[in-house]
Amino acid sequence: MTEPDGLPERLRLRVVALVSAVLPSVTPVPPALRKVAAFAPARRARLGGGAIWEALADDDFRHRAAVQVSALPAGDDPLEGAARAWLAREDGWEAAVAGVAEDLDRDAARDDQHQAEVARLTAQVASLQADVAALRSGHREELDRARADHKVLRQRLGEARGVLRAAEEARDEAYAVRDEAVAAAEATTRAAEADVRRLRAQLDEAESGLAAQRRDTRSERDAATIRARLLLDAVVESATGLRRELGLAAVDGSPADAVEAQLAGIEAAPSTSAPASPGLLDQVLAMPRARLVVDGYNVTKSAWPSATLEAQRSRLVAALGPLVARSGAETTVVFDAAESTTRTAMPAPRGVRVVFSPAGVIADDVIRQLVAAEPRGRVVVVVTDDQALARDLVRDGARVVPSAALIGLVG
């Protein structure tokens, strides 16, 4: 930028800087600059630059200042050379000053372009910042909406859980009603069987009387025998029809089984008809068409808790091979994989099936499905220590065996 007096601002500032450096040596110092001359060199040009430039309007002061400046070491800076030439006013100084002034003007023009470009980029940055602020505001609104939706979903989930609890309570009540009905049907069956025994006793008495009367009249004996036989068949068929109508499971064993088992040194079966010892379990699995379902990890973690899950699976499946080969029981081992996305293919002995529960489904539910699929009356044995699962399975007609019984049998 060129000042009104024709000297560019940068060149004028360089002249003032040179004079301020030698101001104390310029004698006599003009009265207006005596206070400035007392300043430190760095402060003279900054605080007294205007006064120094005004004093340079006096040619005598300028000449004396040029003499002192000429004593300073000269550098290669063209701007400093032009400032020295302006002070000394020797031949050709106008051309030197004019050349430097043109260069400074070109530099100033470039600086103006740079400043304009900086201003344009600054405006562009401000626009981008505004866009970012708008995007952030939109994101905050979307986040607020998502939080509101999440709150509604949580409320709906709580309501659904309440409905589920009510349904479970209703299911338990239905189970209780069913158990009462089954108990009543069993009582009726026992009464019918008592009647059958009483009628058989009467039949025995009738047959004895018939033998006594046989000597008298053969035809009368035959008629009495036919009547008694028809009566017995009617009673037996009535009891059979009642058992079929009520869908009662077959009853095995007798009250003396517990005493005989105790004398043989074997634990008596629990109230659920489940074999609680290895010996009884082996006997039950030897029954025709027996079905064995094993709660995999429930057994392995009880038997080999320090082993890895893979080692537990392999050890259990391998140990079941000889048992299945000996008993012929249809066997399925269910492992829990509800939280896993992969299913490991496992080699299994002949007659042993290995099942992993689907994603999101626990092994207990798979076992419940397997037991529910079996017909009433078939011998179904489930090995687990899970009491909640055991109660459900007993209600469905299965026999629940503790893990210790199976471990003792295959270990």
C-alpha positions in Angstrom: 0.0 0.0 0.0 1.4 3.5 -1.0 1.0 6.3 1.5 -0.3 9.8 0.3 3.3 11.1 0.3 4.2 8.4 -2.3 6.3 6.2 0.0 4.9 2.6 0.6 4.0 1.9 4.2 6.5 -1.0 4.5 9.3 1.2 3.2 8.3 4.1 5.5 8.2 1.7 8.5 11.7 0.5 7.6 13.0 4.1 7.4 11.5 4.8 10.8 13.1 1.6 12.2 16.6 2.5 10.9 16.3 6.1 12.3 15.0 4.8 15.7 18.0 2.5 16.0 20.4 5.5 15.7 18.2 8.2 17.2 20.3 8.8 20.4 23.4 9.3 18.2 21.8 12.0 16.0 22.9 15.2 17.5 21.3 17.5 18.3 18.1 15.5 18.8 15.1 17.6 17.9 13.1 18.6 21.0 10.1 16.6 19.8 12.2 13.4 19.8 14.2 13.8 23.0 11.6 11.8 25.0 11.5 9.1 22.2 15.3 8.9 22.2 15.2 7.9 25.9 13.1 4.8 25.0 14.5 1.3 24.5 15.3 0.6 20.9 12.4 -1.8 20.5 9.9 0.8 21.8 11.2 3.8 19.8 9.7 2.7 16.5 6.5 1.4 18.1 5.7 4.3 20.3 7.5 7.2 18.6 7.3 6.2 14.9 4.9 9.0 14.0 7.1 11.7 15.6 10.2 10.3 14.0 8.5 10.4 10.5 7.4 14.0 11.0 10.9 15.0 12.1 12.3 13.5 8.9 10.5 16.2 7.0 13.4 18.4 8.1 16.2 17.8 5.6 18.9 18.7 8.1 17.6 16.1 10.6 17.2 13.6 7.8 20.8 14.1 6.6 22.2 13.7 10.1 20.1 10.6 10.6 21.4 9.2 7.2 25.0 9.7 8.3 24.4 7.7 11.5 22.4 5.0 9.6 25.2 4.6 7.0 27.5 3.6 9.9 25.2 0.6 10.6 26.1 -2.7 8.9 24.2 -3.0 5.6 22.2 -6.1 4.8 21.1 -7.7 1.4 17.5 -6.8 1.9 16.3 -4.6 -1.0 13.8 -2.9 1.3 16.6 -1.8 3.7 18.6 -0.6 0.7 15.7 1.5 -0.5 15.2 3.0 3.0 18.9 4.0 3.2 18.7 5.5 -0.3 15.7 7.6 0.7 17.5 8.9 3.8 20.8 9.6 2.0 19.2 11.1 -1.2 22.3 10.3 -3.3 22.3 10.1 -7.1 19.8 7.6 -8.5 17.9 7.2 -5.2 14.5 8.0 -6.8 14.8 5.0 -9.2 15.9 2.6 -6.4 13.0 3.7 -4.2 10.5 3.6 -7.1 11.6 0.0 -8.0 11.2 -1.2 -4.5 7.9 0.7 -4.2 6.6 -1.1 -7.3 7.6 -4.5 -5.9 5.9 -3.6 -2.6 2.7 -2.6 -4.5 2.7 -5.9 -6.4 3.2 -7.7 -3.0 0.3 -5.7 -1.5 -1.9 -6.6 -4.5 -1.1 -10.2 -3.9 -1.8 -9.8 -0.2 -5.2 -8.3 -1.1 -6.0 -11.3 -3.3 -4.9 -13.6 -0.5 -7.0 -11.8 2.0 -10.0 -12.0 -0.4 -9.4 -15.7 -0.8 -9.1 -16.1 3.0 -12.4 -14.2 3.4 -14.1 -16.4 0.8 -12.8 -19.6 2.6 -13.8 -18.1 5.9 -17.3 -17.6 4.6 -17.4 -21.1 3.2 -16.2 -22.5 6.6 -19.0 -20.5 8.3 -21.5 -22.0 5.9 -20.3 -25.5 6.6 -20.4 -24.9 10.3 -24.0 -23.7 10.0 -24.8 -26.9 8.0 -23.1 -29.0 10.7 -25.1 -27.2 13.4 -28.3 -27.9 11.4 -27.4 -31.6 11.1 -26.6 -31.8 14.8 -30.0 -30.3 15.6 -31.7 -32.8 13.3 -29.8 -35.7 14.9 -30.8 -34.5 18.4 -34.5 -34.4 17.3 -34.1 -37.9 15.8 -32.5 -39.1 19.1 -35.4 -37.6 21.1 -37.9 -39.3 18.9 -36.0 -42.6 19.3 -35.9 -42.2 23.1 -39.7 -41.6 23.1 -40.2 -44.7 21.0 -38.0 -46.7 23.3 -40.0 -45.5 26.3 -43.2 -46.6 24.6 -41.7 -50.0 23.7 -40.6 -50.5 27.3 -44.1 -49.8 28.5 -45.5 -52.2 26.0 -43.0 -54.8 27.1 -44.0 -54.4 30.7 -47.7 -54.8 29.7 -46.8 -57.9 27.7 -44.9 -59.4 30.7 -47.9 -58.8 32.9 -50.1 -60.6 30.4 -47.6 -63.4 30.3 -47.5 -63.8 34.0 -51.4 -63.9 34.1 -51.3 -66.6 31.4 -48.7 -68.6 33.3 -50.9 -68.4 36.4 -53.9 -69.6 34.4 -51.8 -72.4 33.0 -50.8 -73.5 36.5 -54.4 -73.4 37.6 -55.3 -75.5 34.6 -52.6 -78.0 35.5 -53.9 -78.2 39.1 -57.4 -78.9 37.8 -56.1 -81.5 35.5 -54.1 -83.2 38.3 -57.2 -83.3 40.4 -59.2 -84.8 37.5 -56.4 -87.4 37.0 -56.4 -88.2 40.7 -60.2 -88.6 40.7 -59.9 -90.9 37.6 -57.3 -93.0 39.3 -59.5 -93.3 42.4 -62.4 -94.4 40.1 -60.1 -96.9 38.4 -59.0 -98.3 41.7 -62.6 -98.7 42.8 -63.4 -100.4 39.5 -60.5 -102.8 39.9 -61.7 -103.5 43.5 -65.1 -104.3 42.1 -63.4 -106.6 39.5 -61.6 -108.4 42.2 -64.8 -108.8 44.2 -66.6 -110.1 41.2 -63.8 -112.5 40.5 -64.0 -113.7 44.1 -67.7 -114.2 43.6 -67.0 -116.0 40.3 -64.6 -118.3 42.2 -67.4 -119.0 44.7 -69.8 -119.5 41.9 -67.5 -121.9 40.1 -67.0 -123.8 43.4 -70.8 -124.1 43.8 -71.0 -125.1 40.2 -68.6 -127.9 40.8 -70.7 -129.2 43.7 -73.8 -129.0 41.5 -72.2 -130.6 38.5 -73.0 -134.0 39.9 -76.7 -133.2 39.9 -77.4 -131.4 36.6 -74.8 -130.8 33.8 -77.1 -128.5 31.9 -77.7 -126.3 34.9 -74.0 -126.2 35.6 -73.3 -125.0 32.0 -75.9 -122.3 32.2 -74.5 -120.9 35.5 -71.0 -121.0 34.1 -72.1 -119.1 30.9 -73.9 -116.5 33.0 -71.0 -115.9 35.3 -68.5 -115.7 32.4 -70.7 -113.1 30.6 -70.9 -111.1 33.8 -67.1 -111.2 34.3 -66.5 -110.1 30.6 -68.9 -107.3 31.0 -67.1 -106.0 34.1 -63.6 -106.3 32.5 -64.7 -104.6 29.3 -66.3 -101.8 31.4 -63.0 -101.2 33.3 -61.0 -101.3 30.1 -63.4 -98.8 28.5 -63.2 -96.5 31.5 -59.3 -96.5 31.4 -59.3 -95.8 27.7 -61.9 -93.0 28.1 -59.9 -91.3 30.9 -56.6 -91.7 29.0 -54.8 -93.0 32.1 -51.2 -94.1 31.8 -50.4 -97.7 32.4 -49.5 -98.4 36.1 -46.6 -100.7 36.7 -45.1 -102.1 39.9 -46.9 -102.9 43.2 -46.7 -101.7 46.8 -44.3 -104.5 47.6 -41.7 -103.3 45.0 -40.3 -100.8 47.5 -39.8 -103.5 50.2 -38.3 -105.9 47.7 -35.9 -103.2 46.4 -34.9 -102.4 50.0 -34.1 -106.1 50.7 -32.1 -106.2 47.5 -30.0 -103.2 48.6 -31.5 -100.9 45.9 -33.1 -97.5 46.6 -36.8 -97.5 46.1 -38.2 -95.4 43.2 -39.4 -91.9 44.2 -43.0 -90.8 44.0 -42.6 -89.8 40.4 -41.8 -93.4 39.4 -38.3 -92.2 38.4 -35.4 -94.6 39.1 -33.1 -92.8 41.5 -30.2 -95.3 41.5 -28.0 -96.7 38.7 -29.4 -100.2 39.2 -33.0 -99.1 38.9 -32.2 -96.9 35.9 -30.6 -99.8 34.1 -33.7 -101.9 34.7 -36.1 -99.2 33.4 -34.0 -98.6 30.3 -34.2 -102.3 29.5 -38.0 -102.1 29.2 -39.4 -102.4 25.7 -39.4 -99.2 23.6 -37.8 -97.2 26.4 -37.0 -93.5 25.6 -34.0 -91.7 27.3 -33.6 -87.9 27.1 -30.5 -86.4 28.7 -30.2 -82.7 29.8 -26.5 -82.4 28.5 -24.8 -79.5 30.3 -26.9 -80.2 33.5 -25.3 -83.6 33.7 -21.8 -82.8 32.5 -21.3 -79.7 34.8 -22.3 -82.0 37.7 -20.0 -84.8 36.6 -16.9 -83.0 35.2 -17.2 -79.3 36.3 -13.5 -78.5 35.7 -13.4 -79.7 32.0 -14.1 -77.5 29.0 -17.6 -77.6 27.5 -16.3 -79.4 24.4 -14.6 -82.0 26.5 -17.7 -82.4 28.6 -19.9 -83.0 25.5 -17.5 -85.5 24.0 -17.1 -87.4 27.3 -20.9 -87.7 27.9 -21.7 -88.8 24.4 -19.0 -91.4 24.3 -20.0 -92.7 27.7 -23.6 -93.2 26.6 -22.6 -95.5 23.7 -22.2 -98.7 25.7 -25.4 -98.0 27.7 -27.5 -97.5 24.6 -25.9 -100.6 22.9 -26.8 -102.7 26.0 -30.3 -101.4 26.7 -31.5 -100.5 23.2 -33.2 -97.4 24.6 -33.8 -94.6 22.1 -31.5 -91.8 23.4 -31.3 -88.1 22.7 -28.8 -85.7 24.4 -29.8 -82.0 24.3 -27.2 -79.3 24.8 -28.1 -75.6 25.4 -27.0 -73.3 22.5 -29.6 -70.5 22.9 -26.9 -67.8 23.1 -24.6 -69.3 20.4 -24.7 -68.6 16.6 -22.8 -71.7 15.6 -23.7 -75.4 16.0 -20.8 -77.9 16.3 -21.1 -81.2 14.4 -20.4 -84.0 16.9 -19.7 -87.6 16.1 -22.0 -89.8 18.2 -22.2 -93.6 18.9 -24.8 -95.7 17.2 -28.2 -95.1 18.7 -27.3 -91.7 20.3 -28.6 -88.5 18.8 -27.1 -85.1 19.8 -29.3 -82.0 19.5 -28.4 -78.3 20.1 -31.2 -76.0 21.0 -32.0 -73.3 18.4 -30.9 -69.7 18.8 -33.0 -68.0 21.5 -34.4 -71.3 22.8 -33.1 -73.0 25.9 -32.5 -76.7 26.2 -35.3 -77.0 28.8 -37.9 -76.0 26.2 -36.5 -78.5 23.7 -36.7 -81.3 26.3 -40.3 -80.3 27.1 -41.2 -80.6 23.4 -39.6 -84.0 23.1 -41.5 -85.4 26.1 -44.8 -83.8 24.9 -44.4 -85.5 21.5 -44.3 -89.0 23.1 -47.6 -91.0 23.5 -49.0 -91.6 27.0 -47.9 -95.0 28.4 -44.5 -95.1 26.8 -41.5 -95.4 29.2 -39.8 -91.9 28.9 -36.9 -91.2 31.2 -35.3 -87.7 31.5 -32.0 -87.2 33.3 -31.8 -83.7 34.9 -31.3 -82.0 38.3 -33.5 -79.0 37.3 -36.4 -79.2 39.7 -38.7 -76.7 37.7 -38.1 -78.7 34.6 -38.7 -82.0 36.5 -42.1 -80.9 37.7 -43.3 -80.1 34.2 -42.0 -83.4 32.8 -43.6 -85.5 35.6 -46.9 -83.8 34.8 -46.5 -84.9 31.2 -45.9 -88.5 32.2 -42.1 -88.7 32.1 -39.9 -90.3 34.7 -37.2 -87.8 36.0 -33.8 -89.2 37.0 -31.1 -87.2 38.9 -27.8 -86.8 37.2 -26.0 -88.9 39.8 -27.9 -92.0 38.8 -26.8 -91.7 35.1 -23.2 -90.8 36.1 -23.1 -93.8 38.4 -24.3 -96.1 35.5 -22.0 -94.8 32.8 -19.0 -93.7 35.0 
